[in-house]
Amino acid sequence: MKNVLVTGANGQLGQSLQTLKDNSDFNFTFLNSKDLDITSTKSINSVFNSSYDFCINCAAYTAVDKAEEEPNKADLINHIAVKEIAKACKEKNITLIHISTDFVFNGKHHLPYTEIDETEPLSVYGKTKRDGEAAISQILEHYFIIRTSWLYSEFGNNFVKSMLHLAKNRDELSIVNNQIGTPTYAKDLAKVILEIIKQDKNYGIYHYSNEGVASWYDFAKVIFDKTKIRIKVNPIPASSYPTPAKRPHFSVLNKSKITSTFNVEIPYWQESLNKCLKALF
């Protein structure tokens, strides 16, 4: 039985993995930020040992706008700490599975991004995540970097839960309609990660999101349609809703590499949204 260490256990993906552990063939150890301070080399070294076969690093600084005010903190968590985790994995012969983001791209493409497309992040968050990727690839041979997008679930804070919360107190919302990507259900990503561990082959960078394409406006409309919440949703350009961090206008990911390598089927995003809403209600 493979032993799997999961960092960032209280996040959306960490909690999604916990829901799958009992039906898996793996022995999991879940650590949250209180159990493991990834910014401390001492803490990392005290936790990482040779009994682990895999480490799924779900820990990250994900406050995209706040990162513009706290670039050093974002870099410490998304880059420097990742470098130390990679070093520990190398020393203990642990295969690292690291979660990255569509924000490593500049959003100027018109076709879904592949794993070999050039990265050019627009924000501090995107840059620190890209630097974390680079550190892993320089240190390790046995690693999987999985870039994902627009993650949501029944856990933590995310767009789905924000929309449902806002709808309780408002009868009208304005949502950006010219940022295009794909919502990704964290539990779907968790299932694919378990399949990658099971097969353990073809190391490198992979893209995973649900299938389909949407704007944030589309996403919001479908959430309200499926929950039968009556609220007016107005489409607005991103320029009407300025944020501290620049976001890519187009960040759809090409998933052909992960589907062909691991023979996984990827659900359409609206199908997965149904599952999340069922869990929430």
Secondary structure, 3 states (H helix, E strand, C coil): CEEEEEECCCCHHHHHHHHHHHHCCEEEEEECCCCCCCCCHHHHHHHCCCCCCEEEECCCCCCCCHHHCCHHHHHHHHHHHHHHHHHHHHHHCCEEEEEEEHHHCCCCCCCCECCCCCCCCCCHHHHHHHHHHHHHHHHCCCEEEEEECCEECCCCCCHHHHHHHHHHHCCEEEEECCCEECCEEHHHHHHHHHHHHHHCCCCEEEECCCECCEEHHHHHHHHHHHHCCCCEEEEECHHHCCCCCCCCCECCECCHHHHHHHCCCCCEHHHHHHHHHHHHC
